[in-house]
Amino acid sequence: MNRPLTALFAAFEAALVVGIGIAIPLAPLTLLWGVQFGFAVDWSAFWRASADIWLIGHGVDFEMMLDPTIAATLGLTGADVAFPVTIAALGFALLTLLLGVRAGRRVSETRFRLVGESAAVGTFAVLSALVTVSAVNRFAAPSIIQGIVLPTLVFATGILIGALRTRRAAGDIDGSSIKDWVDDWHPTVRSAVGVALRGGAMAVLAIIAVSATALAVLMAVNYAKLVSLYEALHTEVLGGFALTGAQLAILPNAVIWTSSWFVGPGFAIGAGSAVSPLGTTLGPLPALPLLGALPVGDLSFGFVGLLVPILAGFLAGALLYPRLFEPRLRHVLGAGLGVGLTAGAILGLLAWFSGGAAGPGRLVEVGPDPWAAALWAVLEVGLAAIVGLLAASRMPRD
């Protein structure tokens, strides 16, 4: 494949990723346009709604305002004036990232990888700009700069991951400047940094896995309540389908919020509310069936959830101890602290990405406090990792 064909192929891959992301909300909304409204209203409103959903899914900030009649019907205080929406429905960002990884792997298999990667990212940026401009209206105004940069950044990250995986599989990573620079470090430093990064990532993955499992169990246990909330909304088939899609889009957010619950600080569903291992305090909630899985009241043994990050840090330290080049006490303490700092940085960033303003009034505060989540993770995972490393040091080494 020559350069022009490579660029064309990469541009098509990027366009496909944008098309899939927008088609997910646009398809049911178009059905709603035909079935519910009989093609009587302007279809461009449904296109703008789909573009808004796609942009919000990538973390783009909006200034929104509801029609006064709709605001009065919903009973939302302050909905008839402009209010910010800064929360990201991370399901769309996750989809773009995964499709970007796929595109990056396919482009990297061609002879002109740099041309293909540049064409893919450039095409995605242009399409993101067009989508952002088309979404602007008097009821929803996205940040133009964020609308161009944030979706493109997510896609470019996927492209980079896919390209690196392909190059590593082909053995082309050797000789890179970054690898050579790391190889020049002292073995003690290199091993301690490696343990810190690997251990922190392992601990976070373990916490996320437990959180996803716990959320699934809560949804199964509260299945009847979730169904009754669906029935109370009277959404009919198409409305229920759209509502389910919206909840799937925020499911990654819910998993991250559950992780913050296990770490300790918990999360908020509206200003003044708190969902934590020590108890749940809630005010009026949005009409979202997924929220029916929230625990209510004081939990007698909620503090047991704090064992999840502690065990994750302990196991990460114990399993990675053999990777330490020189396991002296100061190196063990430094590596364990590094595990905690890495886990705290990752969980803090995830908490930051998953929260924000979701609507007017109380809904300006939704999700976990990223600083609190990061600090708790540093303390719990870091101290547990140090204990795990020290415990493993007592075991005989091969």
N, C-alpha and C positions, 0 to 999 in steps of 0.2 A: 504494500500500500504506500503510495507516494505522499508527499506533504499535503497537497490540497485535499486528497481523499481522507487522510488522517484527520485534518482539521474539520472536514465536513462530518465525518463519523463522530468525532468528539462533540461537535456542536449539536448533533442529533441526540446524543446521549444526554446532554445537559437539558435540552428542550423536553425530552421524555421525562426527566425527573421533575421538572416544573409542572408539566402537564399532569402527571400522576398525582402530585400533591394537591393541585387545585381541583382536579376531577373528583377527588374523594368527597368534598362538600358540595361541589357543583352538581354532581349527578342526582343526589336526592332532592336538592333544591329545585332543579329543573323539572323533576317529576312532580314536585309540589306545585310548581308553576302551572303545569298542564292539568293535573288532576284536581287540585284544590281551587285554583284561580281560573281555570279554563282559558289560559293564554290571554286573559283580559288585561293583565298589568304588564308593565315594561320589564322585559327579561333582564335588562342591564342591572336592575336592582339585585337580582339573584347572583349575577356575576360579581358585583361589588361585594356582596356578602361573602361569597366564596373567597375572593381575594383578601378580604379582611381576616377571615378565619385562617387562611394560609400564612399571612403575615404575622398575626398574633401567635401562631404556632412556632414562629422563629424568633419570638421575643421582641417584635417591633412595638414600640409604644404608640398608643392612640389617644386622641382626644375625642370622646364620644358624647353624644347627646341623643336621648330618645325623643320620639315624637310625643308631645304633651298628652295626647289621648292615650297612647300606649303606656306612658309613665303613670298616668292616673289609674289605668286598669290594673297594672302590676302592683301599685301601691309602694313603689320604691321612692324613698325620700331623696330629693336632689337629682332625680333622673332626668328632669326636664331642663337642666343646665349642663354645661360641658363638664365632664368628669374624666379623669385619666384611667386608662387600662394599660397596665404594664406587666401583667402576668403572661407567661408563655405557656401555651398548650403544647407541651414538649413532645407529644406523639408525632406531630408533623416534623419537628426538628430531627427526631430520631429516624423517621422515615427518610428524610433527605440525606442524613448522614450515611445510612446503610446503602441507599441507592448511589451515593457518591463513592462509597468504597467499591461497589460493583463497577461503576464507570471508571474509576481509577485503575482497577485491575485490568479492565478490558483495553483501556488506552495504553497502559504500560506494556502490553503485549505487542504493540506495533513498533516499527523501527524509529519513528519520530515521536518519542514520548513527550518531550518538552513542548513540541508544537501542539500535540493533542491535548495535553493538560492545560496549556494556555488558552486554547480555543474553547475547551469545555468551561473553564472558569469564567472567561470573558463572555461567552454566550449566556451563561447563567446570570451574570451580573446585569447584562442588557435586559434579559427577560424579567428579572426581579424589578428593575427600574420601571419597565412598562406596566407590570402588575401593580406596583405601588402607585404610580400616577393614575392608573385607571380606577383605583380604589378610593380616591379622594372624593368626598362629598360633604355636604353641610352637616350630616349626622355622624360621620366617622372620618377623622383626618389622621392618617398615619404619618409618622416621621419619615420624610422622604429619604434622608441619609441612612437611617437605620433600615428602611425597607430595601435599600440597595445593598448595604454592607452586611447585615446580619445573616440573611439567607445565603448569600454568597460565601460568607465565612464558614458556615456550617457545611456547605457543599464542598468548598475547597479543602476543609479538614478531612472529609471523606475521601476526596481524590488523593490527598497526601497519604492517608493510611493505606488505601488500596495500592498505590504506587510502591510504597515501602514494602508492603507484604509481597508484592510480585517480585520486586528486586531482591528481597531477602531469599525468596524461594529459588531465584535464579542465581544466587551467589554474587550479586552485583553490589552489595553493601560494602564489602571489603575495600579499604582504600579511601573511604570518605573522610573528609576533613574532621567532622565531628567525632567519628570513631577513632581516628588517629589521635585527636586531642585527649579523649578519654583514656586511651591506651597509655598515654604518657603520664597519667597520674600514678602516684605511689600505690602499690597493690593494697595496702591497708585502707587508704582513703577510698579507692575504687570499690573495694568490697563493702565497706561501711555504707557508702552512698547507694550501692546496688541493693543492699538489704533494706535500707530506709525506703527507697522507692518501691521495691517489690512488696515489702511488708505492708506499707500503707495502702497500696492498691489491693492487695489480697484481703486486708481487713475490711476495706470499703465494699469489695465485692461480696464478702460474706455477710455484711450487714444488709446490703441491698437484697441479697438472696433470701435472707430470713424475713425481711420486710415484705417482699413480694409474696412469700408464702403466707405470712400472717394476714396480709390484706385479702388474699384469696379465701382464707379460712373465715375471716370476718364476713365477707360477702356471702359465703355459703351458709353460714350460721344465721345471718339476717336476711336470707333470701325472701322469706314471706313479707318482711317489712319493705324490702326493695320493690317487690311486685305491687304491693299496696300503694306505694308512692307513685309508681308508674300509672296505676289505674286512676289515682286521684287527679292526675294531670290531664286526663282525657285527651291524649295526644293523637289518638287513632294510629293507623299503621305507619304512614309516612312520617308523622311527627315523632312517633316512638323510635323509628329507625334513625331519624336525625338526632334525637336526644341520645340514643345509644352511641352513635358516632362521636358526638361531642364528649361523652364520658370516656370513650376509648382514647380520645386525644389528650385528656388530662390524666389518664391512668399512670403514665410515668411520673407526673407530679405527685400523685397520691402515694406512689411507692417511696419517693424521696421524703415526703412528709412523714410517712410511717418510719422511715429510717431516723428522722429527727426525733420521733417519739421514743424509739429505742435508745438513742444516744442520751436523751434526757430533757432537753428544753421543749420538745414538742412543737406544736404549730398552732396557728390561729385561723379561724374561719370568721373573720370580721373583727373589727377593733373591739377590745375588751374581752374577747373570748380566749380560751386556752384549752388545748387538748394535749395532755402530758401523762406520764406514768402515775403521777400523784393525784390525778383527777381531771374531770372535764367540765368546763364552764362554757356554755353556749348561749347565744342569743338567737334571734330570728335567723334562719338559714335560707339560702337560695333553694328553689324547688328543683333539686338535683337528687335523683334516687340514690346515687353513689354515696351521698352523705348519710344515708340511712345506716351504713355500716359503722359509723362512728361509735366508739364506746361512750357511755353516758354515766354520769355520777362519779363517785369516788371508787377507785379500784383498790381493793384490799391488798393485792399482791402485785400491783402495777410496777413497783420498784424492781421486781424480778427481771423486767425487760432490760434493765441496765446491764445485766450479765451478758447480753449479746455483744456489744462492742468490747467488753472486757475479755470475753472468751476469744473473740476474733483477733484482738491484739496479742493475746497470749499465744494462740496457735501460730500466728504469723511469725512471732519472735522465735518460738521453739522450732518451727520447721525450717527457718532460714538461718539458724545459728551456724550450721556447717559451712555456710558461704562466707563467713567472716575469715579474712586472711590471718589476722592476728587477734585472737579473742581475749585481749586484756580488758580489765574492768572499764577503763575509760572508753575503749572502743565499743564495748557492749552498751554502756550508757549512751554514748553518742548515737549508735545505730538505733537503739530503742526510742530515743527522743526523735530521731529522724522519721521512724515509722509513724509516731504520733503526729508529727508536723505534716507529713504527707497525707495521712488520713484526714486530718483536720482541714487541710487546704482543699482536698477533693470534696469532702462533705459540705464544707462552707460554700464552695462554688456551686455545687448541685442545689443547695438550699437557696442560694441567691437566684439561680436560674429558674427555680420552680415556684417562687413566690412573687408577690407584687400586688398592685391594685387590680381588682377584678370587677369593679363596678362602683356605683355611687354610695354615699353614706358610709355605713360600717364596712362595706366591702373594699374600702381602700387599703385594708390590711388583711392579706390572705397568705398563708404559708408560714414556714419557719423563719426565725431570726438567723440569718447566715452567720453572724459573729458568734452568737451563743452556740449554735451547732458546731462550728469549727473549734471553739474553745473547749467544749465538753469532749469532743472527739480527741483533741490533742491530749487532754489529761487522762481519759479512760484508756484509749488505745495505746498511748505512749507508755504509761506506767505498766500496763499489762504486757506490752511487748518487752519491756526491760525485765520483768519477772520471767517471761517465757524464755528469753535469751539466757538469763542466769540459771533457770531450771535446766535448760538443755546443756549448759556448760558442765553440769554435774554428771551428765551421761557420758559413757566412753565414746570417743570418736573413732571412726573406722580408719 
